[in-house]
Amino acid sequence: MEIWKYISENNELILWLAIGLLTLMIFIRIYRKIRDLKLLRSVTSTGRGTKTERTLILKLLKKGIPSQTIFHDLCIEKGNGKFAQLDVVVATTEGIIVFEVKDYSGWIFGNGNYSHWTQVLAYGNRKYRFYNPIKQNQNHIATLKKQLRQFNNIPFYSIIAFYGDCELKEINYIPRETYLVKPSRIMEVLKLIKKDNPPAPYTNKKEVVNMLKQAVQNGDIINNQEKHIENIKDMVGKHRIFD
């Protein structure tokens, strides 16, 4: 009763305290957002790639991965006017880590040897096929390795990061140096790579950094982006279906 009496007698004071608390919460939220944007811009622009890719980059930065070792939205020419687009690449002491970022819901079924995997939604009532992300990232790594001679001796690690409300229900035959991971365990995988592998025999680290920077710059060129989109459309081939 004493509490209610105090509240009734000090309505104005309590109102101002509530307004002050709300203002402080809004200020903290704005400050954190500005801080995150500044951190993100040390690697990439806020409109580049997907929101999920940028979320991954921000996570890596907050966990202490140096910004100068992270490369986002790389575009590498494969020949014949075709390009490979890599989501995120991290150059580490132990080698080159190539991330393929996915954002799915539902159950995921797959096999490292199969060309397509299955996404199951609505408790099995809806099923969708998508290209095997392991093979997709293997192709990206193969293209990247052709860019420099020293890459023949540098270890490459493939990480498929699954964001979204999905469950890796049954996945088999995962190749060596390949990891499928949910966001909460990404740093665990990076620590495992560092723990289990010796330093990579880089012969010219500056050459590696310059090559990766150039691949990022290639992604800035609208013409390259348009060509990549056309290549994807041609690979999927839906425009050749007439039903």
C-alpha positions as CSV (number, residue, x, y, z in Angstrom):
1,M,0.0,0.0,0.0
2,E,2.9,2.4,0.8
3,I,4.3,1.8,-2.7
4,W,1.0,2.7,-4.4
5,K,0.6,5.7,-2.2
6,Y,4.1,6.9,-3.2
7,I,3.4,6.4,-6.9
8,S,0.1,8.3,-6.7
9,E,1.8,11.2,-4.9
10,N,4.7,11.3,-7.3
11,N,3.2,10.7,-10.7
12,E,5.1,13.5,-12.4
13,L,8.5,12.4,-11.0
14,I,7.9,8.8,-12.1
15,L,6.8,10.0,-15.5
16,W,10.1,12.0,-16.0
17,L,12.1,9.1,-14.8
18,A,10.4,6.8,-17.3
19,I,11.0,9.3,-20.1
20,G,14.7,9.6,-19.0
21,L,15.1,5.9,-19.0
22,L,13.5,5.5,-22.4
23,T,15.7,8.3,-23.8
24,L,18.8,6.6,-22.5
25,M,17.8,3.3,-24.1
26,I,17.2,5.0,-27.4
27,F,20.6,6.8,-27.2
28,I,22.4,3.5,-26.4
29,R,20.7,1.8,-29.4
30,I,21.6,4.6,-31.7
31,Y,25.2,4.7,-30.4
32,R,25.6,0.9,-31.0
33,K,24.2,1.2,-34.5
34,I,26.6,4.0,-35.4
35,R,29.5,2.0,-33.9
36,D,28.6,-1.1,-35.8
37,L,28.2,0.9,-39.1
38,K,31.7,2.4,-38.6
39,L,33.1,-1.0,-37.9
40,L,31.5,-2.5,-40.9
41,R,32.7,0.2,-43.2
42,S,36.3,-0.7,-42.3
43,V,35.7,-3.7,-44.6
44,T,32.8,-3.0,-46.9
45,S,29.9,-0.6,-47.7
46,T,26.5,-0.9,-46.0
47,G,24.8,-1.6,-49.3
48,R,27.1,-4.2,-50.7
49,G,26.4,-7.9,-50.8
50,T,23.6,-9.3,-48.7
51,K,22.5,-8.3,-45.2
52,T,23.5,-11.8,-44.0
53,E,27.0,-11.4,-45.4
54,R,27.4,-8.1,-43.7
55,T,26.2,-9.7,-40.4
56,L,29.0,-12.3,-40.8
57,I,31.6,-9.6,-41.4
58,L,30.5,-7.6,-38.4
59,K,30.7,-10.8,-36.2
60,L,34.2,-11.5,-37.4
61,L,35.3,-7.9,-36.7
62,K,33.7,-7.9,-33.2
63,K,35.6,-11.1,-32.4
64,G,38.9,-9.5,-33.2
65,I,39.5,-10.6,-36.8
66,P,41.6,-7.7,-38.3
67,S,39.7,-5.7,-40.9
68,Q,42.6,-5.8,-43.3
69,T,42.4,-9.6,-43.5
70,I,38.6,-9.7,-44.5
71,F,37.5,-9.3,-48.1
72,H,33.9,-9.1,-49.1
73,D,32.0,-9.7,-52.4
74,L,34.9,-10.7,-54.5
75,C,34.6,-11.1,-58.3
76,I,37.1,-13.2,-60.1
77,E,37.1,-13.9,-63.9
78,K,37.1,-17.5,-64.8
79,G,37.6,-17.0,-68.5
80,N,35.2,-16.8,-71.5
81,G,33.6,-13.7,-69.9
82,K,32.4,-15.7,-66.9
83,F,33.0,-14.7,-63.2
84,A,33.0,-16.3,-59.8
85,Q,31.5,-14.3,-57.0
86,L,32.8,-15.1,-53.5
87,D,30.9,-14.0,-50.5
88,V,33.7,-13.5,-47.9
89,V,37.4,-14.4,-47.9
90,V,39.6,-14.2,-44.8
91,A,43.4,-14.4,-45.1
92,T,44.8,-16.1,-42.0
93,T,48.2,-17.3,-40.9
94,E,47.1,-20.8,-41.5
95,G,45.7,-20.2,-45.0
96,I,42.8,-18.8,-47.0
97,I,39.3,-19.2,-45.6
98,V,36.5,-18.9,-48.1
99,F,33.0,-18.4,-46.7
100,E,29.8,-19.2,-48.6
101,V,26.9,-17.6,-46.8
102,K,23.4,-19.1,-46.9
103,D,20.2,-18.0,-45.4
104,Y,17.5,-20.8,-45.2
105,S,14.7,-21.9,-43.1
106,G,13.3,-25.4,-42.6
107,W,15.2,-28.7,-42.7
108,I,18.3,-29.2,-44.9
109,F,19.2,-32.5,-46.3
110,G,22.3,-33.1,-48.4
111,N,25.3,-35.2,-49.4
112,G,28.7,-33.8,-50.2
113,N,28.9,-35.9,-53.4
114,Y,25.5,-34.9,-54.8
115,S,24.9,-31.9,-57.1
116,H,21.8,-30.7,-55.4
117,W,20.5,-30.6,-51.8
118,T,16.9,-30.4,-50.5
119,Q,15.2,-27.8,-48.3
120,V,12.0,-29.1,-46.6
121,L,9.4,-26.7,-45.3
122,A,5.9,-27.0,-43.7
123,Y,6.8,-30.4,-42.0
124,G,7.5,-32.0,-45.4
125,N,4.7,-30.5,-47.4
126,R,7.0,-28.3,-49.4
127,K,10.4,-29.3,-50.8
128,Y,12.9,-27.3,-52.8
129,R,16.2,-28.2,-54.4
130,F,19.2,-26.0,-54.4
131,Y,22.8,-26.4,-55.7
132,N,25.1,-28.2,-53.3
133,P,26.9,-25.3,-51.4
134,I,29.9,-27.5,-50.8
135,K,30.5,-27.9,-54.6
136,Q,29.6,-24.3,-55.1
137,N,32.4,-23.2,-52.7
138,Q,34.8,-25.8,-54.1
139,N,34.4,-24.1,-57.5
140,H,35.0,-20.7,-56.0
141,I,38.2,-21.9,-54.3
142,A,39.4,-23.6,-57.5
143,T,39.0,-20.3,-59.4
144,L,40.7,-18.4,-56.6
145,K,43.7,-20.8,-56.5
146,K,44.4,-20.2,-60.2
147,Q,45.1,-16.5,-59.6
148,L,48.5,-16.9,-58.0
149,R,51.3,-19.5,-58.3
150,Q,51.9,-19.5,-54.5
151,F,48.3,-20.5,-53.9
152,N,49.4,-24.0,-55.1
153,N,51.1,-24.4,-51.7
154,I,48.7,-22.5,-49.5
155,P,45.9,-24.4,-47.7
156,F,42.4,-23.3,-48.4
157,Y,39.5,-23.9,-46.0
158,S,35.8,-23.9,-47.0
159,I,33.2,-22.7,-44.5
160,I,29.5,-22.9,-45.4
161,A,27.7,-20.6,-42.9
162,F,24.0,-21.3,-42.6
163,Y,22.0,-18.4,-41.3
164,G,18.2,-18.3,-40.8
165,D,15.9,-20.6,-38.9
166,C,17.2,-23.8,-40.5
167,E,18.2,-27.2,-39.2
168,L,21.0,-29.3,-40.8
169,K,18.9,-32.4,-40.6
170,E,21.0,-35.0,-42.4
171,I,24.2,-34.0,-44.2
172,N,26.7,-36.7,-45.2
173,Y,30.2,-36.9,-46.8
174,I,31.7,-33.6,-45.9
175,P,35.2,-33.2,-47.5
176,R,38.3,-32.5,-45.5
177,E,39.0,-28.8,-44.9
178,T,35.2,-28.1,-45.3
179,Y,33.0,-27.0,-42.5
180,L,29.2,-26.5,-42.3
181,V,28.4,-24.2,-39.4
182,K,25.6,-22.2,-37.8
183,P,26.4,-18.6,-36.8
184,S,26.9,-19.3,-33.1
185,R,29.8,-21.7,-33.8
186,I,31.7,-19.8,-36.5
187,M,34.4,-18.7,-34.1
188,E,34.7,-22.3,-32.8
189,V,35.6,-23.4,-36.3
190,L,38.1,-20.6,-36.8
191,K,39.8,-21.6,-33.6
192,L,39.8,-25.2,-34.7
193,I,41.5,-24.3,-38.0
194,K,44.1,-22.3,-36.2
195,K,44.8,-25.0,-33.6
196,D,45.0,-27.9,-35.9
197,N,47.2,-26.4,-38.7
198,P,50.7,-25.0,-39.0
199,P,51.4,-21.6,-40.5
200,A,50.9,-21.5,-44.3
201,P,54.1,-21.1,-46.5
202,Y,53.2,-17.7,-48.0
203,T,56.0,-16.5,-50.2
204,N,54.6,-13.0,-50.8
205,K,51.8,-11.9,-48.5
206,K,51.6,-8.5,-50.1
207,E,50.9,-10.2,-53.5
208,V,48.0,-12.1,-51.8
209,V,46.5,-9.0,-50.3
210,N,46.7,-7.0,-53.5
211,M,45.1,-9.8,-55.5
212,L,42.2,-10.1,-53.1
213,K,41.8,-6.3,-53.1
214,Q,41.6,-6.3,-56.8
215,A,38.9,-9.0,-56.7
216,V,36.9,-6.8,-54.4
217,Q,37.4,-3.9,-56.8
218,N,36.2,-6.1,-59.7
219,G,33.0,-6.5,-57.8
220,D,32.5,-2.8,-57.9
221,I,32.3,-2.8,-61.6
222,I,28.6,-2.9,-62.6
223,N,29.5,-4.6,-65.9
224,N,31.1,-7.5,-64.1
225,Q,28.1,-7.8,-61.8
226,E,25.7,-7.9,-64.7
227,K,27.8,-10.5,-66.5
228,H,27.8,-12.7,-63.3
229,I,24.0,-12.4,-63.0
230,E,23.7,-13.5,-66.7
231,N,26.1,-16.4,-66.1
232,I,23.9,-17.6,-63.2
233,K,20.8,-17.3,-65.2
234,D,22.4,-19.2,-68.0
235,M,23.6,-22.0,-65.6
236,V,20.1,-22.3,-64.1
237,G,18.6,-22.3,-67.5
238,K,15.0,-21.5,-66.6
239,H,14.7,-19.3,-69.7
240,R,15.1,-22.5,-71.8
241,I,12.0,-24.1,-70.3
242,F,8.8,-23.7,-72.3
243,D,5.8,-25.3,-70.6
